Amino acid sequence: MRELGLRDVVLFNIAAVVSIRWLATAAHIGPGSILLWAGAAVFFFVPLALAVAGLTARYPEAGGLYAWTSESFGEWHGFLCGWLYWVSNLFYFPNLLVAGVGMALFTFGAQYAGLAENRAFMLGASLVVLWAALLTNLVGMRVGKWTQNLGGLATMVAGIAVIGGGLYSLALYGPAAPLVPEPEWNWNLLNFWSQIAFAFGGLELGAILSREIRDPSLTVRRAAWISGVTIGGFYVLGTLALLALLTPERISVVTGLAQAGDALAARFGMPWLTAVLAVLIAVGILGQFGAWVGGSARLAFQIGLDRYLPPSFGKLHPKWGTPHVALLTQGLACTLFLVVMQMGETVRTAYQLLVDMTVISYFVPFLYLFATAWKHGQRWSAAAGLIVTAAGIGFSFVPPEGVHSVWLFESKLVGSCVVLGGMGWALFARARR
């Protein structure tokens, strides 16, 4: 049954794409990040919206970028695109959970911030969020969509509160530091460009759910533009609001939103604001995770239908009609990775290697997406998307500060393409045999 209408897809997109933690990261870079947001919106996010809208209208069936690439470039390229997208998300989910739970704790106040260093608590809290999001998706979109809907609404309310308060403070008192819009170009800023592109990723996720969207060719197109304008404005105005309240060097990439809440509460006499922001952030994280779990599971389901993953991935639950094998596989894999993240340093280092291996692999499917859009006539927008995506991949190879061995860092990233591509080829060849 098609449970998702325009409102649901708009909120799904917001829940999937918007991450409040990027506001603190961008504000810490300084006022120059506002131009980076605007540039990424024009040259990456708008082309992405155009590509998703156009390709969904042409191929309204489920599967999203996996189906589009298969139809345009053949089965191997379609599988490689879907495989890399799905696997990169498996390693991304645990980091999203831990970062989100930690940020929510910091926002609740200093008395709770110490829990972020408590491995048992972080593991337990992350598992609660993981399985709450997974189980709501397991029983069907009629229930699961409300996880994403509430998450999208909570994220927007938190953003509106910070943006409204920050801009009001800007009008009354001026910025905390001069707002010089020109970025100071350096290697760290170039490395941040790939994070900007990553922050805008997720608009393509809704198209994977076409099987459960009413009139997908029209609904996905409308939702892409409505949510796209909202998300672009959120990132630009949110960064500006943080810079109105705090100087860049004072903004922590982890606790930046909590700092902004404290500054607003102190400036306008609203001590309750920080607690409200903490609750909204926690609900937003649950919604974001629910969106990615649900979308990724349906991608694995579609690949399972084509027998490139084990056929059990292509089965639906007899009662709820959901891809329960794909959902439970993701839940068990994320549980395992969360446990590994809390273990000894050697094991965690090995896991971090796997996380680093997914940095490049996440962007490869976007090359396929924009190449497909180019093939179907979207020349200028697809060219812009391809250039930005290729730049994001290239800048991902720029080692961040503090790297002890540049050669080791580079070899891990190069190894990502070889290892994950090789695993994909083995699965594909086995399925063809």
SULGIVEN-V747840 format. One record per helix or strand. SS is the DSSP state (alpha for helix, beta for strand). FROM is the first residue (numbers start at 0). TO is the last residue. If there is no record, write none. Layout:
ss=<SS:SS>
from=<FROM:FROM>
to=<TO:TO>
This chain:
ss=<beta:alpha:alpha:alpha:alpha:alpha:alpha:alpha:alpha:alpha:alpha:beta:alpha:alpha:alpha:alpha:alpha:alpha:alpha:alpha:alpha>
from=<3:5:20:31:64:74:109:118:140:186:205:212:215:247:255:272:310:323:344:378:405>
to=<3:16:28:57:72:107:116:137:172:199:211:212:244:249:267:304:313:340:374:395:431>
